[in-house]
């Protein structure tokens, strides 16, 4: 794990003991910090290492603590920990900020930070794949893979590749990425921000934290991203999907949305000094990302595709564009009250099968354009879609919604889709 003398002798309160929270507790303890931790779940509290005090930071006097560490999932705009910590003049940080604080004690390295509304997971995984394929030591972390503090430090010359959500950026104050990447900005997470402008500003902070000798890579295909690019006063690469003329040799990277991801990844690789032939070889060998247009099975000529990571309409739209005859499974916890981003591709949809909280709302939106079945559950939607699909059709889970009404996260939803497909008679 990553430890640092920067934490030795300091006092931290950790709220939330999921994967990143537990990794944070362990890294702080191993660094010689005094840690108080809390989670409402009994099993989570049972997993903390010896020597950690169990107490709820909300019920404590936080005076004298150096920081409260929270999960990015804690909604600071409405969670009482925000006011409680502010009253005690104690900063609220995330594990990415702890990584930033630990950087001076690590072997010399580079950090690539990737943010954006859509495409950041694929772009992050692709950059990591290119770097690792070129023989450069690399770690994948942040909003993807294992918590970064739980991983072993890289040797000198290594590259940490971090997917960074706006929530994670909100909780960091000193992460100066050697290369910062923005894929795009469209409305999302508006329950956490006062406005779309506030959400875009959260993304922009990744670039304002950089130094003048560092690199920004921005896909300038939407107005907010173009505005951010116009304010960059350090080294800037502007990229676009139109930079990629031919994707035919890269089987796991089809579609215009992936062309944008490829353009970002190539710019990063070049900035890191990766040779052109190594970049091309890595693009050919990239295996794709789980839960993102993932081919799960083909049964009787029907392809089943898991796009569970599409948690908003803008993210779903590229999947609808990719296939001519789709049985579309969608719904969950809605982030928007419309499906406007998907509308240009409704002609590709044979029928829709709506599930979860958003099911009735989406059914009303879609009925004027297509056949709709109110399936309610993912398992029932798979059964109905499989029964109706003809050879050559695609049964596509691309929910355009968060998963939290029925599933722990989008991975659990994607796994449930796979299980439902495997259970078909």
C-alpha positions as CSV (number, residue, x, y, z in Angstrom):
1,X,0.0,0.0,0.0
2,X,1.0,3.7,-0.3
3,X,2.1,5.2,3.0
4,X,3.7,8.5,3.8
5,X,5.5,10.2,6.7
6,X,3.2,13.2,5.9
7,X,0.5,11.4,7.9
8,X,2.7,10.3,10.9
9,X,1.4,11.6,14.2
10,X,-1.7,13.3,12.7
11,X,-5.3,12.7,13.6
12,X,-7.9,11.7,11.0
13,X,-11.6,10.8,11.2
14,X,-12.7,8.5,8.4
15,X,-16.4,8.4,7.5
16,X,-17.5,5.5,5.4
17,X,-15.8,2.1,5.2
18,X,-16.4,0.8,1.8
19,X,-13.4,-0.2,-0.4
20,X,-11.7,3.2,-0.5
21,X,-12.6,4.0,3.1
22,X,-11.0,0.8,4.4
23,X,-7.9,1.3,2.2
24,X,-7.6,4.8,3.6
25,X,-7.8,3.6,7.2
26,X,-5.1,1.0,6.6
27,X,-2.8,3.4,4.8
28,X,-3.1,6.0,7.5
29,X,-2.5,3.5,10.3
30,X,0.6,2.1,8.5
31,X,1.8,5.7,8.2
32,X,1.7,6.2,11.9
33,X,-1.5,8.3,12.1
34,X,-4.2,8.2,14.8
35,X,-7.4,7.1,13.1
36,X,-11.1,7.2,14.2
37,X,-13.4,5.5,11.8
38,X,-17.1,4.9,11.3
39,X,-19.7,3.2,9.1
40,X,-23.3,2.4,9.9
41,X,-22.8,-1.2,8.8
42,X,-21.7,-3.7,11.4
43,X,-19.7,-5.8,8.9
44,X,-17.8,-2.7,7.7
45,X,-16.8,-1.7,11.2
46,X,-15.6,-5.2,11.9
47,X,-13.1,-5.0,9.1
48,X,-11.1,-2.1,10.5
49,X,-7.5,-2.9,11.7
50,X,-6.5,-3.1,15.3
51,X,-5.7,0.2,17.0
52,X,-8.5,2.2,15.2
53,X,-11.0,3.9,17.4
54,X,-14.6,3.3,16.3
55,X,-16.8,6.4,16.7
56,X,-19.1,8.5,14.6
57,X,-17.5,11.8,13.6
58,X,-20.9,13.4,13.8
59,X,-21.1,12.6,17.5
60,X,-17.6,13.8,18.3
61,X,-15.8,17.0,19.0
62,X,-13.6,17.3,15.9
63,X,-11.3,20.0,17.4
64,X,-7.7,18.8,17.1
65,X,-8.3,16.6,14.1
66,X,-6.2,17.3,11.0
67,X,-9.0,16.2,8.5
68,X,-12.2,14.3,8.1
69,X,-11.9,11.8,5.2
70,X,-15.1,10.9,3.4
71,X,-16.1,8.8,0.5
72,X,-16.9,10.7,-2.7
73,X,-20.4,9.3,-2.4
74,X,-21.1,11.4,0.7
75,X,-23.3,14.3,-0.6
76,X,-21.6,17.3,1.0
77,X,-24.3,19.6,-0.2
78,X,-26.8,18.0,2.3
79,X,-24.8,15.7,4.6
80,X,-24.5,17.1,8.2
81,X,-20.7,16.2,8.3
82,X,-20.0,19.3,6.2
83,X,-21.4,21.8,8.7
84,X,-20.0,19.8,11.7
85,X,-16.4,19.8,10.2
86,X,-16.7,23.4,9.1
87,X,-17.7,24.5,12.7
88,X,-14.6,22.8,14.0
89,X,-12.4,24.3,11.3
90,X,-11.4,20.9,10.1
91,X,-11.0,20.2,6.3
92,X,-13.0,17.5,4.5
93,X,-10.8,15.5,2.2
94,X,-10.9,12.4,0.0
95,X,-8.4,9.5,-0.6
96,X,-7.2,11.2,-3.8
97,X,-6.0,14.2,-1.7
98,X,-4.2,11.9,0.6
99,X,-2.5,10.4,-2.4
100,X,-1.5,13.9,-3.5
101,X,-0.1,14.6,0.0
102,X,1.9,11.3,-0.2
103,X,3.4,12.1,-3.6
104,X,6.6,13.9,-2.4
105,X,7.6,10.7,-0.5
106,X,7.1,8.4,-3.5
107,X,9.7,7.6,-6.2
108,X,9.7,10.1,-9.0
109,X,6.6,9.5,-11.2
110,X,3.9,11.0,-13.4
111,X,0.2,11.3,-12.6
112,X,-2.4,11.4,-15.4
113,X,-5.9,12.5,-14.2
114,X,-8.9,11.9,-16.4
115,X,-12.3,13.5,-15.8
116,X,-15.5,14.2,-17.9
117,X,-19.1,13.2,-17.8
118,X,-18.9,10.3,-20.3
119,X,-16.0,8.3,-21.6
120,X,-13.6,8.8,-18.7
121,X,-13.5,5.1,-17.7
122,X,-12.7,3.9,-21.2
123,X,-10.2,6.7,-21.7
124,X,-8.6,5.9,-18.3
125,X,-8.4,2.2,-19.0
126,X,-7.1,2.8,-22.5
127,X,-4.3,5.2,-21.3
128,X,-3.3,2.6,-18.7
129,X,-3.2,-0.1,-21.3
130,X,-1.1,1.9,-23.7
131,X,1.4,2.9,-21.0
132,X,1.7,-0.6,-19.6
133,X,2.0,-2.1,-23.0
134,X,4.9,0.2,-23.7
135,X,6.7,-1.3,-20.7
136,X,6.3,1.7,-18.4
137,X,5.2,0.7,-14.8
138,X,1.6,1.9,-14.3
139,X,-1.2,1.8,-11.8
140,X,-4.9,2.3,-12.5
141,X,-7.0,3.9,-9.7
142,X,-9.3,6.6,-8.6
143,X,-12.9,6.0,-9.7
144,X,-11.9,2.7,-11.4
145,X,-10.2,-0.4,-10.2
146,X,-8.7,-0.7,-6.8
147,X,-8.4,2.2,-4.4
148,X,-5.1,4.0,-5.2
149,X,-3.9,3.9,-1.5
150,X,-4.3,0.1,-1.4
151,X,-1.8,-0.4,-4.3
152,X,2.0,-0.6,-4.0
153,X,4.0,2.4,-4.9
154,X,5.5,2.5,-8.4
155,X,9.2,2.4,-9.1
156,X,10.9,5.5,-10.4
157,X,9.5,6.6,-13.8
158,X,6.1,5.0,-13.2
159,X,2.7,6.5,-14.2
160,X,-0.4,6.6,-12.0
161,X,-3.5,6.8,-14.2
162,X,-6.5,8.1,-12.2
163,X,-10.1,8.3,-13.2
164,X,-11.5,11.3,-11.3
165,X,-15.2,12.1,-10.8
166,X,-16.3,15.6,-10.0
167,X,-16.9,14.4,-6.4
168,X,-13.3,13.3,-6.1
169,X,-12.0,16.6,-7.5
170,X,-14.2,18.4,-4.9
171,X,-12.3,16.6,-2.1
172,X,-8.8,17.3,-3.4
173,X,-6.9,20.6,-3.0
174,X,-3.3,19.8,-4.1
175,X,-3.4,17.2,-6.8
176,X,-1.4,18.8,-9.6
177,X,-1.6,16.2,-12.4
178,X,1.3,16.1,-14.8
179,X,-1.3,15.5,-17.5
180,X,-5.0,16.3,-16.9
181,X,-7.7,15.1,-19.4
182,X,-11.3,16.3,-20.0
183,X,-13.4,14.1,-22.3
184,X,-16.6,16.1,-22.3
185,X,-19.2,17.9,-20.1
186,X,-22.9,17.3,-20.2
187,X,-25.5,17.7,-17.5
188,X,-25.1,15.2,-14.7
189,X,-25.2,15.0,-10.9
190,X,-27.4,18.1,-10.7
191,X,-28.7,16.8,-7.3
192,X,-25.2,17.5,-5.9
193,X,-24.6,20.9,-7.6
194,X,-26.6,24.1,-7.5
195,X,-26.4,24.4,-11.3
196,X,-24.9,22.9,-14.4
197,X,-22.3,25.8,-14.3
198,X,-21.3,24.6,-10.8
199,X,-20.9,21.0,-12.1
200,X,-18.7,22.2,-15.0
201,X,-16.6,24.3,-12.5
202,X,-16.0,21.2,-10.5
203,X,-14.5,19.6,-13.5
204,X,-12.4,22.6,-14.4
205,X,-10.7,22.6,-10.9
206,X,-8.6,19.6,-12.1
207,X,-6.9,22.1,-14.5
208,X,-6.7,25.0,-12.1
209,X,-4.7,22.8,-9.8
210,X,-2.0,22.2,-12.4
211,X,1.3,24.1,-12.7
212,X,2.4,26.0,-15.8
213,X,4.8,23.2,-16.9
214,X,2.1,20.6,-16.9
215,X,-0.2,19.4,-19.7
216,X,-3.9,19.7,-20.4
217,X,-5.7,17.4,-22.9
218,X,-9.2,18.6,-23.7
219,X,-11.7,17.2,-26.2
220,X,-13.3,20.4,-27.4
221,X,-16.6,19.0,-28.9
222,X,-19.0,20.7,-26.5
223,X,-19.4,24.3,-25.4
224,X,-18.4,23.9,-21.7
225,X,-15.2,22.0,-22.7
226,X,-14.3,24.7,-25.2
227,X,-14.8,27.3,-22.6
228,X,-12.5,25.5,-20.2
229,X,-9.9,25.1,-22.9
230,X,-10.0,28.8,-23.7
231,X,-9.0,29.6,-20.1
232,X,-6.0,27.2,-20.0
233,X,-2.7,29.1,-19.8
234,X,-0.4,26.2,-19.8
235,X,0.5,23.5,-22.4
236,X,-2.8,22.4,-24.1
237,X,-3.7,19.7,-26.6
238,X,-7.1,20.2,-28.1
239,X,-8.5,16.9,-29.5
240,X,-11.7,15.7,-31.2
241,X,-13.2,12.4,-32.5
242,X,-12.6,13.7,-36.1
243,X,-8.8,13.4,-35.4
244,X,-9.3,9.6,-35.8
245,X,-10.0,8.7,-39.4
246,X,-10.2,4.9,-39.2
247,X,-11.1,2.7,-36.2
248,X,-11.4,-0.5,-38.2
249,X,-8.2,-2.0,-36.9
250,X,-9.2,-1.5,-33.2
251,X,-12.1,-4.0,-32.6
252,X,-12.8,-3.0,-29.0
253,X,-13.0,0.7,-29.9
254,X,-15.7,1.2,-32.4
255,X,-18.1,4.2,-32.6
256,X,-17.7,8.0,-32.6
257,X,-17.6,8.2,-28.8
258,X,-14.6,5.9,-28.8
259,X,-12.9,8.0,-31.4
260,X,-12.9,10.8,-28.9
261,X,-11.6,8.5,-26.2
262,X,-8.8,7.3,-28.6
263,X,-7.9,10.9,-29.5
264,X,-7.5,11.8,-25.8
265,X,-5.5,8.6,-25.1
266,X,-3.1,9.2,-28.0
267,X,-2.5,12.7,-26.9
268,X,-1.6,11.6,-23.4
269,X,0.7,8.8,-24.7
270,X,2.5,11.2,-27.0
271,X,3.0,13.7,-24.1
272,X,4.5,10.8,-22.0
273,X,6.9,10.0,-24.9
274,X,5.4,6.6,-25.9
275,X,6.5,5.7,-29.5
276,X,3.9,5.7,-32.3
277,X,4.3,2.0,-33.1
278,X,3.7,1.2,-29.4
279,X,0.6,3.3,-29.3
280,X,-0.8,1.5,-32.4
281,X,0.0,-1.9,-31.1
282,X,-1.8,-1.1,-27.8
283,X,-4.9,0.2,-29.6
284,X,-5.1,-3.1,-31.5
285,X,-4.7,-5.2,-28.3
286,X,-7.0,-3.2,-26.0
287,X,-9.7,-5.7,-24.7
288,X,-12.4,-3.2,-23.9
289,X,-14.0,-2.3,-20.6
290,X,-16.4,-4.4,-18.5
291,X,-20.0,-3.0,-18.4
292,X,-19.3,-0.6,-21.3
293,X,-20.8,-2.0,-24.6
294,X,-19.6,-5.4,-23.4
295,X,-20.7,-8.4,-25.5
296,X,-22.1,-10.8,-23.0
297,X,-23.4,-13.6,-25.2
298,X,-25.0,-14.5,-28.5
299,X,-28.0,-16.9,-28.5
300,X,-29.8,-18.0,-31.6
301,X,-28.4,-15.1,-33.6
302,X,-29.3,-12.5,-30.9
303,X,-26.5,-10.5,-29.4
304,X,-26.7,-9.5,-25.7
305,X,-24.8,-6.3,-24.8
306,X,-24.1,-5.0,-21.3
307,X,-23.8,-1.2,-21.2
308,X,-24.6,-0.9,-17.5
309,X,-22.0,1.9,-17.1
310,X,-24.3,4.2,-19.2
311,X,-25.8,6.0,-16.2
312,X,-27.2,9.0,-18.1
313,X,-28.9,9.6,-21.5
314,X,-25.8,11.1,-23.1
315,X,-23.8,8.0,-22.2
316,X,-26.5,5.7,-23.6
317,X,-26.8,7.5,-26.9
318,X,-23.6,6.1,-28.5
319,X,-24.8,2.5,-27.7
320,X,-28.1,3.2,-29.5
321,X,-26.2,4.6,-32.4
322,X,-24.1,1.5,-32.7
323,X,-26.7,-1.1,-33.7
324,X,-29.6,-1.1,-36.2
325,X,-32.2,-3.2,-34.4
326,X,-32.2,-2.9,-30.6
327,X,-34.4,-4.3,-27.8
328,X,-33.5,-1.6,-25.3
329,X,-33.5,-2.2,-21.5
330,X,-33.4,1.1,-19.6
331,X,-34.4,2.7,-16.3
332,X,-33.2,2.9,-12.7
333,X,-32.6,6.1,-10.7
334,X,-33.1,8.9,-13.2
335,X,-30.6,11.8,-13.4
336,X,-32.7,13.7,-15.9
337,X,-36.4,14.0,-16.7
338,X,-35.9,13.5,-20.5
339,X,-34.2,11.2,-23.0
340,X,-33.4,14.0,-25.5
341,X,-29.8,12.9,-26.0
342,X,-31.1,9.4,-27.1
343,X,-33.8,10.7,-29.4
344,X,-31.8,10.9,-32.6
345,X,-31.3,7.1,-32.4
346,X,-34.9,6.0,-31.5
347,X,-35.3,4.7,-35.1
348,X,-32.8,1.9,-34.1
349,X,-35.0,0.7,-31.3
350,X,-37.5,-2.2,-32.0
351,X,-38.9,-2.0,-28.5
352,X,-38.0,-0.6,-25.0
353,X,-38.3,-2.5,-21.7
354,X,-38.3,-0.1,-18.7
355,X,-37.3,-1.0,-15.2
356,X,-36.9,0.6,-11.8
357,X,-38.0,4.0,-10.4
358,X,-37.7,5.8,-13.7
359,X,-39.7,3.1,-15.5
360,X,-43.1,4.7,-15.6
361,X,-41.7,8.1,-16.6
362,X,-39.6,6.7,-19.4
363,X,-42.5,4.6,-20.6
364,X,-44.6,7.8,-21.0
365,X,-41.7,9.5,-22.8
366,X,-41.1,6.6,-25.2
367,X,-44.5,5.4,-26.2
368,X,-45.1,8.0,-28.9
369,X,-41.9,6.7,-30.6
370,X,-41.8,2.9,-30.0
371,X,-43.3,-0.1,-28.4
372,X,-42.8,-0.1,-24.6
373,X,-43.1,-2.9,-22.0
374,X,-43.1,-1.9,-18.3
375,X,-41.0,-4.8,-17.1
376,X,-40.2,-3.5,-13.6
377,X,-37.2,-5.7,-13.0
378,X,-34.0,-6.4,-15.0
379,X,-34.6,-10.1,-15.0
380,X,-38.1,-9.7,-16.4
381,X,-36.9,-7.3,-19.0
382,X,-34.3,-9.7,-20.2
383,X,-36.9,-12.5,-20.5
384,X,-39.3,-10.3,-22.4
385,X,-36.6,-8.9,-24.7
386,X,-35.1,-12.3,-25.4
387,X,-38.6,-13.7,-26.3
388,X,-39.3,-10.9,-28.8
389,X,-35.8,-10.6,-30.4
390,X,-35.1,-12.0,-33.9
391,X,-31.8,-13.2,-35.3
392,X,-29.7,-10.2,-36.0
393,X,-31.2,-8.1,-33.2
394,X,-29.4,-6.8,-30.2
395,X,-30.7,-7.0,-26.6
396,X,-29.0,-3.9,-25.0
397,X,-28.9,-3.0,-21.4
398,X,-28.1,0.7,-21.5
399,X,-30.0,2.1,-18.6
400,X,-29.5,5.9,-18.9
401,X,-29.9,5.9,-15.2
402,X,-28.0,5.4,-11.9
403,X,-28.4,1.9,-10.4
404,X,-29.0,2.7,-6.8
405,X,-32.8,2.1,-6.7
406,X,-32.3,-1.7,-7.3
407,X,-28.6,-2.4,-7.2
408,X,-25.5,-1.6,-5.2
409,X,-23.7,0.0,-8.2
410,X,-23.6,-0.3,-12.0
411,X,-21.2,-3.3,-11.8
412,X,-23.8,-5.2,-9.7
413,X,-26.5,-4.3,-12.3
414,X,-24.3,-5.5,-15.2
415,X,-23.5,-8.7,-13.4
416,X,-27.3,-9.2,-12.8
417,X,-27.8,-8.7,-16.6
418,X,-25.2,-11.3,-17.4
419,X,-26.8,-13.8,-14.9
420,X,-30.2,-13.2,-16.4
421,X,-28.9,-13.9,-19.9
422,X,-27.2,-17.0,-18.7
423,X,-30.4,-18.2,-17.0
424,X,-32.4,-18.0,-20.3
425,X,-33.8,-21.4,-21.3
